[in-house]
Amino acid sequence: MDSRSDISSLARYHPDLAKEYEKLRFQAFNTMSTLEHPAIRQTLLQERRSASLSLGECERRIRNQPGFEHFL
C-alpha cells in the first residue's frame, strides 16, 4: 500500500483526520524563499517546527484508529 492509498483510505473513513494531516503536512514541508526578510523567515521556521510536531501527534492519532496501525 502506498502513501496515496493510505491517505485516500483515511479520507474515506476519517475525513477530519485526513484533512488535518494534509494541512499539517503542507505546513511542515512548505518551501520558503531564501529572499524572505530574516524576521519573517524566523517566524516561518518556528511555524514549520510547530507544524512538524503537530504532524507527528496527528500521525500517532491516525495509527490509533482501527485498520490504520501501519499508516505510512
CHARMM internal coordinates of N, CA and C (Angstrom, degrees):
IC EDIT
DIST 1 N 1 CA 1.4536
DIST 1 CA 1 C 1.5311
ANGL 1 N 1 CA 1 C 107.76
DIST 1 C 2 N 1.3087
ANGL 1 CA 1 C 2 N 117.52
DIHE 1 N 1 CA 1 C 2 N 127.50
DIST 2 N 2 CA 1.4616
ANGL 1 C 2 N 2 CA 119.82
DIHE 1 CA 1 C 2 N 2 CA 178.58
DIST 2 CA 2 C 1.5181
ANGL 2 N 2 CA 2 C 110.47
DIHE 1 C 2 N 2 CA 2 C -92.75
DIST 2 C 3 N 1.3348
ANGL 2 CA 2 C 3 N 115.38
DIHE 2 N 2 CA 2 C 3 N 173.46
DIST 3 N 3 CA 1.4647
ANGL 2 C 3 N 3 CA 118.99
DIHE 2 CA 2 C 3 N 3 CA -174.47
DIST 3 CA 3 C 1.5219
ANGL 3 N 3 CA 3 C 113.06
DIHE 2 C 3 N 3 CA 3 C -65.06
DIST 3 C 4 N 1.3465
ANGL 3 CA 3 C 4 N 117.64
DIHE 3 N 3 CA 3 C 4 N -31.04
DIST 4 N 4 CA 1.4727
ANGL 3 C 4 N 4 CA 119.61
DIHE 3 CA 3 C 4 N 4 CA 178.07
DIST 4 CA 4 C 1.5277
ANGL 4 N 4 CA 4 C 111.03
DIHE 3 C 4 N 4 CA 4 C -64.67
DIST 4 C 5 N 1.3272
ANGL 4 CA 4 C 5 N 116.74
DIHE 4 N 4 CA 4 C 5 N -41.32
DIST 5 N 5 CA 1.4627
ANGL 4 C 5 N 5 CA 118.16
DIHE 4 CA 4 C 5 N 5 CA 179.14
DIST 5 CA 5 C 1.5168
ANGL 5 N 5 CA 5 C 110.61
DIHE 4 C 5 N 5 CA 5 C -70.98
DIST 5 C 6 N 1.3451
ANGL 5 CA 5 C 6 N 117.43
DIHE 5 N 5 CA 5 C 6 N -31.75
DIST 6 N 6 CA 1.4611
ANGL 5 C 6 N 6 CA 120.21
DIHE 5 CA 5 C 6 N 6 CA 174.56
DIST 6 CA 6 C 1.5298
ANGL 6 N 6 CA 6 C 110.30
DIHE 5 C 6 N 6 CA 6 C -60.22
DIST 6 C 7 N 1.3315
ANGL 6 CA 6 C 7 N 116.31
DIHE 6 N 6 CA 6 C 7 N -45.95
DIST 7 N 7 CA 1.4644
ANGL 6 C 7 N 7 CA 121.57
DIHE 6 CA 6 C 7 N 7 CA -178.38
DIST 7 CA 7 C 1.5203
ANGL 7 N 7 CA 7 C 110.55
DIHE 6 C 7 N 7 CA 7 C -66.28
DIST 7 C 8 N 1.3190
ANGL 7 CA 7 C 8 N 117.18
DIHE 7 N 7 CA 7 C 8 N -43.14
DIST 8 N 8 CA 1.4648
ANGL 7 C 8 N 8 CA 119.25
DIHE 7 CA 7 C 8 N 8 CA -178.66
DIST 8 CA 8 C 1.5280
ANGL 8 N 8 CA 8 C 111.10
DIHE 7 C 8 N 8 CA 8 C -66.38
DIST 8 C 9 N 1.3200
ANGL 8 CA 8 C 9 N 116.95
DIHE 8 N 8 CA 8 C 9 N -37.57
DIST 9 N 9 CA 1.4695
ANGL 8 C 9 N 9 CA 119.47
DIHE 8 CA 8 C 9 N 9 CA 176.13
DIST 9 CA 9 C 1.5205
ANGL 9 N 9 CA 9 C 110.78
DIHE 8 C 9 N 9 CA 9 C -66.17
DIST 9 C 10 N 1.3263
ANGL 9 CA 9 C 10 N 115.48
DIHE 9 N 9 CA 9 C 10 N -42.26
DIST 10 N 10 CA 1.4606
ANGL 9 C 10 N 10 CA 119.42
DIHE 9 CA 9 C 10 N 10 CA 178.28
DIST 10 CA 10 C 1.5266
ANGL 10 N 10 CA 10 C 110.14
DIHE 9 C 10 N 10 CA 10 C -61.55
DIST 10 C 11 N 1.3210
ANGL 10 CA 10 C 11 N 117.32
DIHE 10 N 10 CA 10 C 11 N -43.61
DIST 11 N 11 CA 1.4666
ANGL 10 C 11 N 11 CA 121.31
DIHE 10 CA 10 C 11 N 11 CA 179.98
DIST 11 CA 11 C 1.5247
ANGL 11 N 11 CA 11 C 111.29
DIHE 10 C 11 N 11 CA 11 C -62.05
DIST 11 C 12 N 1.3111
ANGL 11 CA 11 C 12 N 116.93
DIHE 11 N 11 CA 11 C 12 N -34.84
DIST 12 N 12 CA 1.4614
ANGL 11 C 12 N 12 CA 120.83
DIHE 11 CA 11 C 12 N 12 CA -179.80
DIST 12 CA 12 C 1.5245
ANGL 12 N 12 CA 12 C 111.44
DIHE 11 C 12 N 12 CA 12 C -69.77
DIST 12 C 13 N 1.3413
ANGL 12 CA 12 C 13 N 116.79
DIHE 12 N 12 CA 12 C 13 N -43.00
DIST 13 N 13 CA 1.4569
ANGL 12 C 13 N 13 CA 120.14
DIHE 12 CA 12 C 13 N 13 CA -173.96
DIST 13 CA 13 C 1.5341
ANGL 13 N 13 CA 13 C 114.24
DIHE 12 C 13 N 13 CA 13 C -96.44
DIST 13 C 14 N 1.3274
ANGL 13 CA 13 C 14 N 116.38
DIHE 13 N 13 CA 13 C 14 N -26.58
DIST 14 N 14 CA 1.4690
ANGL 13 C 14 N 14 CA 121.08
DIHE 13 CA 13 C 14 N 14 CA -178.19
DIST 14 CA 14 C 1.5296
ANGL 14 N 14 CA 14 C 108.80
DIHE 13 C 14 N 14 CA 14 C -141.36
DIST 14 C 15 N 1.3148
ANGL 14 CA 14 C 15 N 117.75
DIHE 14 N 14 CA 14 C 15 N 71.56
DIST 15 N 15 CA 1.4688
ANGL 14 C 15 N 15 CA 120.42
DIHE 14 CA 14 C 15 N 15 CA -173.65
DIST 15 CA 15 C 1.5296
ANGL 15 N 15 CA 15 C 114.50
DIHE 14 C 15 N 15 CA 15 C -60.28
DIST 15 C 16 N 1.3107
ANGL 15 CA 15 C 16 N 117.86
DIHE 15 N 15 CA 15 C 16 N -35.31
DIST 16 N 16 CA 1.4718
ANGL 15 C 16 N 16 CA 119.65
DIHE 15 CA 15 C 16 N 16 CA 179.64
DIST 16 CA 16 C 1.5282
ANGL 16 N 16 CA 16 C 111.42
DIHE 15 C 16 N 16 CA 16 C -66.49
DIST 16 C 17 N 1.3245
ANGL 16 CA 16 C 17 N 116.45
DIHE 16 N 16 CA 16 C 17 N -42.92
DIST 17 N 17 CA 1.4592
ANGL 16 C 17 N 17 CA 120.17
DIHE 16 CA 16 C 17 N 17 CA 177.36
DIST 17 CA 17 C 1.5304
ANGL 17 N 17 CA 17 C 111.08
DIHE 16 C 17 N 17 CA 17 C -64.14
DIST 17 C 18 N 1.3244
ANGL 17 CA 17 C 18 N 116.51
DIHE 17 N 17 CA 17 C 18 N -39.41
DIST 18 N 18 CA 1.4655
ANGL 17 C 18 N 18 CA 120.48
DIHE 17 CA 17 C 18 N 18 CA 179.18
DIST 18 CA 18 C 1.5231
ANGL 18 N 18 CA 18 C 111.04
DIHE 17 C 18 N 18 CA 18 C -63.42
DIST 18 C 19 N 1.3163
ANGL 18 CA 18 C 19 N 116.88
DIHE 18 N 18 CA 18 C 19 N -42.90
DIST 19 N 19 CA 1.4699
ANGL 18 C 19 N 19 CA 120.62
DIHE 18 CA 18 C 19 N 19 CA 178.55
DIST 19 CA 19 C 1.5253
ANGL 19 N 19 CA 19 C 110.51
DIHE 18 C 19 N 19 CA 19 C -63.80
DIST 19 C 20 N 1.3207
ANGL 19 CA 19 C 20 N 116.24
DIHE 19 N 19 CA 19 C 20 N -44.23
DIST 20 N 20 CA 1.4641
ANGL 19 C 20 N 20 CA 120.20
DIHE 19 CA 19 C 20 N 20 CA 179.17
DIST 20 CA 20 C 1.5297
ANGL 20 N 20 CA 20 C 110.34
DIHE 19 C 20 N 20 CA 20 C -61.84
DIST 20 C 21 N 1.3376
ANGL 20 CA 20 C 21 N 116.25
DIHE 20 N 20 CA 20 C 21 N -43.98
DIST 21 N 21 CA 1.4603
ANGL 20 C 21 N 21 CA 120.72
DIHE 20 CA 20 C 21 N 21 CA -179.84
DIST 21 CA 21 C 1.5325
ANGL 21 N 21 CA 21 C 111.08
DIHE 20 C 21 N 21 CA 21 C -60.88
DIST 21 C 22 N 1.3186
ANGL 21 CA 21 C 22 N 117.03
DIHE 21 N 21 CA 21 C 22 N -47.47
DIST 22 N 22 CA 1.4686
ANGL 21 C 22 N 22 CA 121.06
DIHE 21 CA 21 C 22 N 22 CA -179.50
DIST 22 CA 22 C 1.5333
ANGL 22 N 22 CA 22 C 111.10
DIHE 21 C 22 N 22 CA 22 C -62.32
DIST 22 C 23 N 1.3059
ANGL 22 CA 22 C 23 N 117.25
DIHE 22 N 22 CA 22 C 23 N -41.65
DIST 23 N 23 CA 1.4667
ANGL 22 C 23 N 23 CA 121.65
DIHE 22 CA 22 C 23 N 23 CA 179.58
DIST 23 CA 23 C 1.5248
ANGL 23 N 23 CA 23 C 110.40
DIHE 22 C 23 N 23 CA 23 C -62.85
DIST 23 C 24 N 1.3321
ANGL 23 CA 23 C 24 N 116.62
DIHE 23 N 23 CA 23 C 24 N -48.23
DIST 24 N 24 CA 1.4563
ANGL 23 C 24 N 24 CA 120.40
DIHE 23 CA 23 C 24 N 24 CA -179.15
DIST 24 CA 24 C 1.5200
ANGL 24 N 24 CA 24 C 111.89
DIHE 23 C 24 N 24 CA 24 C -66.36
DIST 24 C 25 N 1.3155
ANGL 24 CA 24 C 25 N 116.54
DIHE 24 N 24 CA 24 C 25 N -38.03
DIST 25 N 25 CA 1.4690
ANGL 24 C 25 N 25 CA 120.10
DIHE 24 CA 24 C 25 N 25 CA 178.43
DIST 25 CA 25 C 1.5222
ANGL 25 N 25 CA 25 C 110.16
DIHE 24 C 25 N 25 CA 25 C -62.72
DIST 25 C 26 N 1.3287
ANGL 25 CA 25 C 26 N 116.88
DIHE 25 N 25 CA 25 C 26 N -42.50
DIST 26 N 26 CA 1.4570
ANGL 25 C 26 N 26 CA 120.64
DIHE 25 CA 25 C 26 N 26 CA 178.00
DIST 26 CA 26 C 1.5265
ANGL 26 N 26 CA 26 C 110.35
DIHE 25 C 26 N 26 CA 26 C -62.05
DIST 26 C 27 N 1.3319
ANGL 26 CA 26 C 27 N 116.56
DIHE 26 N 26 CA 26 C 27 N -46.21
DIST 27 N 27 CA 1.4658
ANGL 26 C 27 N 27 CA 120.42
DIHE 26 CA 26 C 27 N 27 CA -179.28
DIST 27 CA 27 C 1.5266
ANGL 27 N 27 CA 27 C 111.80
DIHE 26 C 27 N 27 CA 27 C -63.84
DIST 27 C 28 N 1.3190
ANGL 27 CA 27 C 28 N 116.86
DIHE 27 N 27 CA 27 C 28 N -40.69
DIST 28 N 28 CA 1.4589
ANGL 27 C 28 N 28 CA 120.81
DIHE 27 CA 27 C 28 N 28 CA -176.10
DIST 28 CA 28 C 1.5222
ANGL 28 N 28 CA 28 C 112.64
DIHE 27 C 28 N 28 CA 28 C -71.42
DIST 28 C 29 N 1.3327
ANGL 28 CA 28 C 29 N 117.00
DIHE 28 N 28 CA 28 C 29 N -31.10
DIST 29 N 29 CA 1.4594
ANGL 28 C 29 N 29 CA 119.81
DIHE 28 CA 28 C 29 N 29 CA -174.22
DIST 29 CA 29 C 1.5193
ANGL 29 N 29 CA 29 C 113.68
DIHE 28 C 29 N 29 CA 29 C -113.97
DIST 29 C 30 N 1.3188
ANGL 29 CA 29 C 30 N 116.99
DIHE 29 N 29 CA 29 C 30 N 10.37
DIST 30 N 30 CA 1.4566
ANGL 29 C 30 N 30 CA 121.53
DIHE 29 CA 29 C 30 N 30 CA 178.70
DIST 30 CA 30 C 1.5303
ANGL 30 N 30 CA 30 C 109.11
DIHE 29 C 30 N 30 CA 30 C -64.04
DIST 30 C 31 N 1.3149
ANGL 30 CA 30 C 31 N 116.79
DIHE 30 N 30 CA 30 C 31 N 133.00
DIST 31 N 31 CA 1.4558
ANGL 30 C 31 N 31 CA 119.82
DIHE 30 CA 30 C 31 N 31 CA 179.74
DIST 31 CA 31 C 1.5256
ANGL 31 N 31 CA 31 C 110.30
DIHE 30 C 31 N 31 CA 31 C -76.49
DIST 31 C 32 N 1.3142
ANGL 31 CA 31 C 32 N 114.84
DIHE 31 N 31 CA 31 C 32 N 151.38
DIST 32 N 32 CA 1.4555
ANGL 31 C 32 N 32 CA 121.14
DIHE 31 CA 31 C 32 N 32 CA 178.94
DIST 32 CA 32 C 1.5165
ANGL 32 N 32 CA 32 C 108.63
DIHE 31 C 32 N 32 CA 32 C -117.89
DIST 32 C 33 N 1.2795
ANGL 32 CA 32 C 33 N 114.64
DIHE 32 N 32 CA 32 C 33 N 147.79
DIST 33 N 33 CA 1.4520
ANGL 32 C 33 N 33 CA 120.73
DIHE 32 CA 32 C 33 N 33 CA 175.99
DIST 33 CA 33 C 1.5251
ANGL 33 N 33 CA 33 C 109.59
DIHE 32 C 33 N 33 CA 33 C -77.34
DIST 33 C 34 N 1.3123
ANGL 33 CA 33 C 34 N 116.22
DIHE 33 N 33 CA 33 C 34 N 138.43
DIST 34 N 34 CA 1.4637
ANGL 33 C 34 N 34 CA 119.92
DIHE 33 CA 33 C 34 N 34 CA 176.45
DIST 34 CA 34 C 1.5247
ANGL 34 N 34 CA 34 C 111.03
DIHE 33 C 34 N 34 CA 34 C -73.03
DIST 34 C 35 N 1.3373
ANGL 34 CA 34 C 35 N 116.22
DIHE 34 N 34 CA 34 C 35 N -9.53
DIST 35 N 35 CA 1.4562
ANGL 34 C 35 N 35 CA 120.89
DIHE 34 CA 34 C 35 N 35 CA -178.99
DIST 35 CA 35 C 1.5223
ANGL 35 N 35 CA 35 C 113.12
DIHE 34 C 35 N 35 CA 35 C -89.58
DIST 35 C 36 N 1.3300
ANGL 35 CA 35 C 36 N 116.50
DIHE 35 N 35 CA 35 C 36 N -2.97
DIST 36 N 36 CA 1.4656
ANGL 35 C 36 N 36 CA 120.00
DIHE 35 CA 35 C 36 N 36 CA -179.58
DIST 36 CA 36 C 1.5326
ANGL 36 N 36 CA 36 C 110.05
DIHE 35 C 36 N 36 CA 36 C -60.67
DIST 36 C 37 N 1.3136
ANGL 36 CA 36 C 37 N 116.00
DIHE 36 N 36 CA 36 C 37 N 145.98
DIST 37 N 37 CA 1.4646
ANGL 36 C 37 N 37 CA 122.00
DIHE 36 CA 36 C 37 N 37 CA 174.39
DIST 37 CA 37 C 1.5314
ANGL 37 N 37 CA 37 C 107.64
DIHE 36 C 37 N 37 CA 37 C -58.63
DIST 37 C 38 N 1.3330
ANGL 37 CA 37 C 38 N 118.39
DIHE 37 N 37 CA 37 C 38 N 140.66
DIST 38 N 38 CA 1.4752
ANGL 37 C 38 N 38 CA 120.97
DIHE 37 CA 37 C 38 N 38 CA -177.18
DIST 38 CA 38 C 1.5367
ANGL 38 N 38 CA 38 C 114.21
DIHE 37 C 38 N 38 CA 38 C -52.55
DIST 38 C 39 N 1.3125
ANGL 38 CA 38 C 39 N 117.97
DIHE 38 N 38 CA 38 C 39 N -39.87
DIST 39 N 39 CA 1.4713
ANGL 38 C 39 N 39 CA 119.80
DIHE 38 CA 38 C 39 N 39 CA -179.94
DIST 39 CA 39 C 1.5295
ANGL 39 N 39 CA 39 C 110.62
DIHE 38 C 39 N 39 CA 39 C -67.33
DIST 39 C 40 N 1.3102
ANGL 39 CA 39 C 40 N 116.77
DIHE 39 N 39 CA 39 C 40 N -41.06
DIST 40 N 40 CA 1.4683
ANGL 39 C 40 N 40 CA 120.91
DIHE 39 CA 39 C 40 N 40 CA 177.72
DIST 40 CA 40 C 1.5165
ANGL 40 N 40 CA 40 C 109.70
DIHE 39 C 40 N 40 CA 40 C -65.77
DIST 40 C 41 N 1.3265
ANGL 40 CA 40 C 41 N 115.87
DIHE 40 N 40 CA 40 C 41 N -43.45
DIST 41 N 41 CA 1.4610
ANGL 40 C 41 N 41 CA 121.03
DIHE 40 CA 40 C 41 N 41 CA 179.70
DIST 41 CA 41 C 1.5300
ANGL 41 N 41 CA 41 C 110.68
DIHE 40 C 41 N 41 CA 41 C -59.50
DIST 41 C 42 N 1.3271
ANGL 41 CA 41 C 42 N 117.20
DIHE 41 N 41 CA 41 C 42 N -42.72
DIST 42 N 42 CA 1.4640
ANGL 41 C 42 N 42 CA 120.88
DIHE 41 CA 41 C 42 N 42 CA 179.08
DIST 42 CA 42 C 1.5303
ANGL 42 N 42 CA 42 C 110.86
DIHE 41 C 42 N 42 CA 42 C -62.28
DIST 42 C 43 N 1.3172
ANGL 42 CA 42 C 43 N 117.14
DIHE 42 N 42 CA 42 C 43 N -42.60
DIST 43 N 43 CA 1.4668
ANGL 42 C 43 N 43 CA 121.35
DIHE 42 CA 42 C 43 N 43 CA 178.11
DIST 43 CA 43 C 1.5227
ANGL 43 N 43 CA 43 C 110.41
DIHE 42 C 43 N 43 CA 43 C -62.60
DIST 43 C 44 N 1.3210
ANGL 43 CA 43 C 44 N 116.54
DIHE 43 N 43 CA 43 C 44 N -43.94
DIST 44 N 44 CA 1.4685
ANGL 43 C 44 N 44 CA 120.73
DIHE 43 CA 43 C 44 N 44 CA 179.17
DIST 44 CA 44 C 1.5281
ANGL 44 N 44 CA 44 C 111.19
DIHE 43 C 44 N 44 CA 44 C -63.53
DIST 44 C 45 N 1.3127
ANGL 44 CA 44 C 45 N 117.08
DIHE 44 N 44 CA 44 C 45 N -39.34
DIST 45 N 45 CA 1.4659
ANGL 44 C 45 N 45 CA 120.26
DIHE 44 CA 44 C 45 N 45 CA 177.06
DIST 45 CA 45 C 1.5260
ANGL 45 N 45 CA 45 C 111.56
DIHE 44 C 45 N 45 CA 45 C -63.12
DIST 45 C 46 N 1.3231
ANGL 45 CA 45 C 46 N 116.92
DIHE 45 N 45 CA 45 C 46 N -41.91
DIST 46 N 46 CA 1.4595
ANGL 45 C 46 N 46 CA 120.49
DIHE 45 CA 45 C 46 N 46 CA 177.63
DIST 46 CA 46 C 1.5277
ANGL 46 N 46 CA 46 C 110.99
DIHE 45 C 46 N 46 CA 46 C -63.48
DIST 46 C 47 N 1.3379
ANGL 46 CA 46 C 47 N 116.65
DIHE 46 N 46 CA 46 C 47 N -40.59
DIST 47 N 47 CA 1.4612
ANGL 46 C 47 N 47 CA 120.59
DIHE 46 CA 46 C 47 N 47 CA 178.41
DIST 47 CA 47 C 1.5267
ANGL 47 N 47 CA 47 C 110.63
DIHE 46 C 47 N 47 CA 47 C -64.73
DIST 47 C 48 N 1.3317
ANGL 47 CA 47 C 48 N 117.01
DIHE 47 N 47 CA 47 C 48 N -39.11
DIST 48 N 48 CA 1.4643
ANGL 47 C 48 N 48 CA 120.60
DIHE 47 CA 47 C 48 N 48 CA 178.03
DIST 48 CA 48 C 1.5187
ANGL 48 N 48 CA 48 C 110.98
DIHE 47 C 48 N 48 CA 48 C -64.58
DIST 48 C 49 N 1.3319
ANGL 48 CA 48 C 49 N 116.96
DIHE 48 N 48 CA 48 C 49 N -42.76
DIST 49 N 49 CA 1.4670
ANGL 48 C 49 N 49 CA 120.14
DIHE 48 CA 48 C 49 N 49 CA 178.36
DIST 49 CA 49 C 1.5295
ANGL 49 N 49 CA 49 C 110.88
DIHE 48 C 49 N 49 CA 49 C -61.16
DIST 49 C 50 N 1.3144
ANGL 49 CA 49 C 50 N 116.14
DIHE 49 N 49 CA 49 C 50 N -44.50
DIST 50 N 50 CA 1.4624
ANGL 49 C 50 N 50 CA 121.12
DIHE 49 CA 49 C 50 N 50 CA 179.16
DIST 50 CA 50 C 1.5299
ANGL 50 N 50 CA 50 C 110.57
DIHE 49 C 50 N 50 CA 50 C -62.33
DIST 50 C 51 N 1.3297
ANGL 50 CA 50 C 51 N 116.24
DIHE 50 N 50 CA 50 C 51 N -44.84
DIST 51 N 51 CA 1.4650
ANGL 50 C 51 N 51 CA 120.56
DIHE 50 CA 50 C 51 N 51 CA 179.54
DIST 51 CA 51 C 1.5233
ANGL 51 N 51 CA 51 C 110.48
DIHE 50 C 51 N 51 CA 51 C -63.50
DIST 51 C 52 N 1.3209
ANGL 51 CA 51 C 52 N 116.95
DIHE 51 N 51 CA 51 C 52 N -37.69
DIST 52 N 52 CA 1.4581
ANGL 51 C 52 N 52 CA 120.92
DIHE 51 CA 51 C 52 N 52 CA 179.46
DIST 52 CA 52 C 1.5326
ANGL 52 N 52 CA 52 C 110.93
DIHE 51 C 52 N 52 CA 52 C -63.69
DIST 52 C 53 N 1.3145
ANGL 52 CA 52 C 53 N 116.90
DIHE 52 N 52 CA 52 C 53 N -43.46
DIST 53 N 53 CA 1.4682
ANGL 52 C 53 N 53 CA 120.57
DIHE 52 CA 52 C 53 N 53 CA 176.76
DIST 53 CA 53 C 1.5267
ANGL 53 N 53 CA 53 C 110.67
DIHE 52 C 53 N 53 CA 53 C -63.47
DIST 53 C 54 N 1.3188
ANGL 53 CA 53 C 54 N 116.59
DIHE 53 N 53 CA 53 C 54 N -43.97
DIST 54 N 54 CA 1.4697
ANGL 53 C 54 N 54 CA 121.01
DIHE 53 CA 53 C 54 N 54 CA 179.01
DIST 54 CA 54 C 1.5174
ANGL 54 N 54 CA 54 C 110.83
DIHE 53 C 54 N 54 CA 54 C -64.65
DIST 54 C 55 N 1.3243
ANGL 54 CA 54 C 55 N 116.74
DIHE 54 N 54 CA 54 C 55 N -34.69
DIST 55 N 55 CA 1.4653
ANGL 54 C 55 N 55 CA 121.13
DIHE 54 CA 54 C 55 N 55 CA 178.27
DIST 55 CA 55 C 1.5289
ANGL 55 N 55 CA 55 C 109.92
DIHE 54 C 55 N 55 CA 55 C -63.22
DIST 55 C 56 N 1.3176
ANGL 55 CA 55 C 56 N 116.80
DIHE 55 N 55 CA 55 C 56 N -43.48
DIST 56 N 56 CA 1.4647
ANGL 55 C 56 N 56 CA 120.05
DIHE 55 CA 55 C 56 N 56 CA 177.28
DIST 56 CA 56 C 1.5184
ANGL 56 N 56 CA 56 C 111.92
DIHE 55 C 56 N 56 CA 56 C -60.87
DIST 56 C 57 N 1.3208
ANGL 56 CA 56 C 57 N 116.65
DIHE 56 N 56 CA 56 C 57 N -41.31
DIST 57 N 57 CA 1.4669
ANGL 56 C 57 N 57 CA 120.75
DIHE 56 CA 56 C 57 N 57 CA 177.72
DIST 57 CA 57 C 1.5231
ANGL 57 N 57 CA 57 C 110.75
DIHE 56 C 57 N 57 CA 57 C -65.20
DIST 57 C 58 N 1.3306
ANGL 57 CA 57 C 58 N 116.50
DIHE 57 N 57 CA 57 C 58 N -40.64
DIST 58 N 58 CA 1.4602
ANGL 57 C 58 N 58 CA 121.34
DIHE 57 CA 57 C 58 N 58 CA 178.74
DIST 58 CA 58 C 1.5301
ANGL 58 N 58 CA 58 C 110.19
DIHE 57 C 58 N 58 CA 58 C -63.16
DIST 58 C 59 N 1.3272
ANGL 58 CA 58 C 59 N 117.34
DIHE 58 N 58 CA 58 C 59 N -42.79
DIST 59 N 59 CA 1.4659
ANGL 58 C 59 N 59 CA 120.86
DIHE 58 CA 58 C 59 N 59 CA 178.49
DIST 59 CA 59 C 1.5202
ANGL 59 N 59 CA 59 C 111.01
DIHE 58 C 59 N 59 CA 59 C -61.52
DIST 59 C 60 N 1.3313
ANGL 59 CA 59 C 60 N 117.35
DIHE 59 N 59 CA 59 C 60 N -38.71
DIST 60 N 60 CA 1.4671
ANGL 59 C 60 N 60 CA 120.01
DIHE 59 CA 59 C 60 N 60 CA 177.33
DIST 60 CA 60 C 1.5248
ANGL 60 N 60 CA 60 C 111.23
DIHE 59 C 60 N 60 CA 60 C -63.97
DIST 60 C 61 N 1.3421
ANGL 60 CA 60 C 61 N 116.69
DIHE 60 N 60 CA 60 C 61 N -40.84
DIST 61 N 61 CA 1.4675
ANGL 60 C 61 N 61 CA 119.76
DIHE 60 CA 60 C 61 N 61 CA 178.01
DIST 61 CA 61 C 1.5240
ANGL 61 N 61 CA 61 C 110.94
DIHE 60 C 61 N 61 CA 61 C -65.15
DIST 61 C 62 N 1.3290
ANGL 61 CA 61 C 62 N 116.24
DIHE 61 N 61 CA 61 C 62 N -38.46
DIST 62 N 62 CA 1.4718
ANGL 61 C 62 N 62 CA 120.20
DIHE 61 CA 61 C 62 N 62 CA 178.22
DIST 62 CA 62 C 1.5177
ANGL 62 N 62 CA 62 C 109.12
DIHE 61 C 62 N 62 CA 62 C -63.36
DIST 62 C 63 N 1.3256
ANGL 62 CA 62 C 63 N 117.32
DIHE 62 N 62 CA 62 C 63 N -45.20
DIST 63 N 63 CA 1.4699
ANGL 62 C 63 N 63 CA 120.90
DIHE 62 CA 62 C 63 N 63 CA -178.42
DIST 63 CA 63 C 1.5216
ANGL 63 N 63 CA 63 C 112.42
DIHE 62 C 63 N 63 CA 63 C -67.81
DIST 63 C 64 N 1.3023
ANGL 63 CA 63 C 64 N 118.04
DIHE 63 N 63 CA 63 C 64 N -15.18
DIST 64 N 64 CA 1.4643
ANGL 63 C 64 N 64 CA 121.05
DIHE 63 CA 63 C 64 N 64 CA 174.98
DIST 64 CA 64 C 1.5216
ANGL 64 N 64 CA 64 C 112.30
DIHE 63 C 64 N 64 CA 64 C -82.52
DIST 64 C 65 N 1.3311
ANGL 64 CA 64 C 65 N 117.23
DIHE 64 N 64 CA 64 C 65 N -9.21
DIST 65 N 65 CA 1.4621
ANGL 64 C 65 N 65 CA 121.18
DIHE 64 CA 64 C 65 N 65 CA 178.93
DIST 65 CA 65 C 1.5335
ANGL 65 N 65 CA 65 C 109.40
DIHE 64 C 65 N 65 CA 65 C -81.08
DIST 65 C 66 N 1.3288
ANGL 65 CA 65 C 66 N 117.40
DIHE 65 N 65 CA 65 C 66 N 137.19
DIST 66 N 66 CA 1.4642
ANGL 65 C 66 N 66 CA 119.92
DIHE 65 CA 65 C 66 N 66 CA 178.45
DIST 66 CA 66 C 1.5381
ANGL 66 N 66 CA 66 C 110.83
DIHE 65 C 66 N 66 CA 66 C -55.62
DIST 66 C 67 N 1.3223
ANGL 66 CA 66 C 67 N 115.53
DIHE 66 N 66 CA 66 C 67 N 131.19
DIST 67 N 67 CA 1.4502
ANGL 66 C 67 N 67 CA 121.71
DIHE 66 CA 66 C 67 N 67 CA 178.69
DIST 67 CA 67 C 1.5234
ANGL 67 N 67 CA 67 C 113.49
DIHE 66 C 67 N 67 CA 67 C 89.84
DIST 67 C 68 N 1.3177
ANGL 67 CA 67 C 68 N 117.90
DIHE 67 N 67 CA 67 C 68 N -7.40
DIST 68 N 68 CA 1.4656
ANGL 67 C 68 N 68 CA 121.55
DIHE 67 CA 67 C 68 N 68 CA -178.71
DIST 68 CA 68 C 1.5320
ANGL 68 N 68 CA 68 C 112.17
DIHE 67 C 68 N 68 CA 68 C -119.47
DIST 68 C 69 N 1.3109
ANGL 68 CA 68 C 69 N 115.89
DIHE 68 N 68 CA 68 C 69 N 22.36
DIST 69 N 69 CA 1.4569
ANGL 68 C 69 N 69 CA 121.43
DIHE 68 CA 68 C 69 N 69 CA -177.43
DIST 69 CA 69 C 1.5416
ANGL 69 N 69 CA 69 C 111.86
DIHE 68 C 69 N 69 CA 69 C -59.84
DIST 69 C 70 N 1.3247
ANGL 69 CA 69 C 70 N 117.42
DIHE 69 N 69 CA 69 C 70 N -27.58
DIST 70 N 70 CA 1.4653
ANGL 69 C 70 N 70 CA 121.29
DIHE 69 CA 69 C 70 N 70 CA -177.19
DIST 70 CA 70 C 1.5368
ANGL 70 N 70 CA 70 C 110.61
DIHE 69 C 70 N 70 CA 70 C -113.50
DIST 70 C 71 N 1.3095
ANGL 70 CA 70 C 71 N 116.43
DIHE 70 N 70 CA 70 C 71 N 31.53
DIST 71 N 71 CA 1.4707
ANGL 70 C 71 N 71 CA 121.84
DIHE 70 CA 70 C 71 N 71 CA -179.55
DIST 71 CA 71 C 1.5289
ANGL 71 N 71 CA 71 C 109.88
DIHE 70 C 71 N 71 CA 71 C -53.70
DIST 71 C 72 N 1.3065
ANGL 71 CA 71 C 72 N 115.82
DIHE 71 N 71 CA 71 C 72 N 127.08
DIST 72 N 72 CA 1.4680
ANGL 71 C 72 N 72 CA 124.54
DIHE 71 CA 71 C 72 N 72 CA -178.06
DIST 72 CA 72 C 1.5062
ANGL 72 N 72 CA 72 C 111.18
DIHE 71 C 72 N 72 CA 72 C 54.00
END
COOR INIT
IC SEED 1 N 1 CA 1 C
IC BUILD
